[in-house]
Amino acid sequence: MTSDAISLPVRPLFRRANVLPGFGLTMGFTLTYLSLIVLIPLTALVIRPWELGWSGFFAAITQPRVLAALELTFGASLIAAGVNAVFGLLLAWVLTRYRFPGKRVIDAMVDLPFALPTAVAGIALATLYAPNGWIGAPLMQLFALKVAYTPLGIILAMIFIGLPFVVRTVQPVLQDFDRDVEEAAATLGARRYQVFFRIILPGIMPAWITGFAMAFARAVGEYGSIVFIAGNMPMKSEIAALLIIIKLEQFDYAGAAAIGVAMLAASFVILLLINTLQRWAANR
């Protein structure tokens, strides 16, 4: 054959072996598992309130008590996630960049909220920050600050359970961050704050936003650690999760599902905005 002849593609004799079976089987298993665990329960949650009708659904979620509980839940969750974003980044930075005695102990303590039952955490926080507690009593005497049985106690409990999400999300990114870039910037005359805000922070921003989103989502759905320290006073320190439990105890299943749908919709919108911000930061 001449050199001008068209060469046909040659198929490999053996296909590359995959660890998992074919796409059809794995995709079918994935969709089935996702449907049974996530999609079907969420669909049932959305369908149940509509037995009240649109007017009944709207009336159920616009009651002053429900609105106050939703406002407290989402407002406290955003504040707690913001606090965790700042101090979680600081803690991840210390654990990653410095060596000191007891580092492994502190690193292990970060995961305690994962392993500790939330009810135990709530009882411990309520005992410590009660007006006669070890920490609550000095705060009352010195600053006239009451933590337990107030919205401040709710924020404190949300901070406790959300901190590990930020630390464990940012820490691996900091560990894998290229230190040569920082040294190059320092060699070119960049100051420490310039290195942090122009080089390090943009590099860890997507992971940082992810940790913030996870801490926020965890705080919105938290119940066990909050119910003991909140005081559970309607219109003041009552969270939406507790109000759903109260509705269920009153056999008002449609009303409880209506509050759940309102929380689901609000959480979806907020997380969508956070994910959009995360994608923008990653592209930038």
Secondary structure as UniProt FT lines:
FT   TURN            3..4
FT   HELIX           23..34
FT   HELIX           35..39
FT   HELIX           40..47
FT   HELIX           48..52
FT   HELIX           53..61
FT   HELIX           64..97
FT   TURN            101..102
FT   HELIX           103..109
FT   TURN            110..111
FT   HELIX           112..115
FT   HELIX           118..129
FT   TURN            131..132
FT   TURN            134..135
FT   HELIX           136..143
FT   TURN            148..149
FT   HELIX           151..176
FT   HELIX           179..187
FT   TURN            188..189
FT   HELIX           192..195
FT   HELIX           196..200
FT   HELIX           201..220
FT   HELIX           224..227
FT   TURN            228..229
FT   TURN            234..237
FT   HELIX           240..249
FT   TURN            250..251
FT   HELIX           253..283
//
